[in-house]
Amino acid sequence: MAKFFLRKKIGDRVINGHPWIFANELGESEGAYEPGDIVEVFSANGSFVGKGYVNPASQIRIRLLTRVQDEAIDDQFFYNRINEAWKYRQQIGYVENCRLIFGEADGMPALIIDKFNDYFVLQTLALGIDKYKGAIVAAINKIFSPKGIYERNDVPVRTVEGMPQIKGFLSEPFDTQIILKENGLKFHVDIETGQKTGYFLDQQDNRRAIQHICHGADVLEAFCYTGTFSMHAAHYGAKKVLGIDISENAVATARRNAELNGFMDRCSFEAVNAFDVLKLWVKEGRRYDVVMLDPPAFTKSRENIQKAITGYKEINLRGMRLTKPGGFLVTASCTNLVDPQMFLDTIDMAAKDAKRVLRQVVWQTQSSDHPIIRNIPTTQYLKFLIVQVL
């Protein structure tokens, strides 16, 4: 097994628990290795730091899997980690639908596993973890005896790791159009072609948070995707809900979800560009009791953070102007590079320009099945805010 040594005065972040080791943090190395191999990492003075997989083609040169020197990285290792993660989800109340494995937060960097009742969707986003895909699938089969397993590795980040973008069955083929239950509602999920793994589990706790502000309300949901927040608004007593999204396919699924839940009389959806129509509707003087904004990530590059902040400010400014005095704005950001304080500051700037006063109602993050590890800041990415707009 090859050995790598951290450079002096650079390794504190890694030694203190972060699993990522960048190329510029590494000094000497000993022994031969192939991309994706398990290697050992030591501090500059020779003390053991951890074991993980290496890829010279990646900016993140090594991702650590264990800090225990005699722990073998084998099939049993992955079975144990997945089983531990499942026990934790059960303990905190996620027994039907959950993010079973959230990468670094569960000690398995670059691995995502979503559980949709008896169906599982996985992503292996780095070469080192992809080599153990067989062991991961075997562990899922042993622990859960699932009805089906599907991989959604059709993501660009795999190209950076030198891997092809692929998707397909990792079990016997099954109908990838499934229905899941959440908070007493039903939703169509397209495992094969839906965004990410087919459904956004990270907002399931936040969708419950709107229950007290929607009764009797006229609600607008922008960037509605398949209408999950819209369904919850109707479920919680909204008199009228309009959802808008640029995707025709998403809007079609949102309508199917409304029909599935018996809300066709109160929920309508339009395939339009939210940025364009919100600006127009402000000029037209439209007003809503509740405005909900859940846009996709505005940037994945540090070079474009300022553009992302400008985008968030503009969309929230329009949202506030569309909200009746005393109404509520529900707003979220999944852009990892925009940290919580940056997001709140952006909302405050929008409120200043809109000449509105905000009263905070709810401020929280992703659902608890996406654990946040305190010394790994990237594990906290979702920002979710409800404010009363005075």
ABEGO torsion letter per residue (X at the ends): XBBBBBBBGAAAAAAAGBABBBAAABBBBBEBBBBGBBBBBBBAAGBBAEBBBBBAABABABBBABABAABBBBAAAAAAAAAAAAAAAAAAGBAABBBABBEAAAGBBGBBBBBBEABBBBBBABAAAAAAAAAAAAAAAAAAGBABBBBBABBAAAAAAGBBBBBEBABBBBBABBBBBBGGBBBBBBAAABBEAGBBAAAAAAAAAAAAAABGBBBBBBGAEAGAAAAAAAAAGBABBBBBBABAAAAAAAAAAAAAAGAAAABBBBBBBAAAAAAAAAAAGBBBABBBBBBBBABABAAAAAAAAAAAAAAAAAAAAABBBGBBBBBBBABAABBAAAAAAAAAAAAAAAGBBBBBABBBBBBAABBBBAABAAABABBBBBBBBX
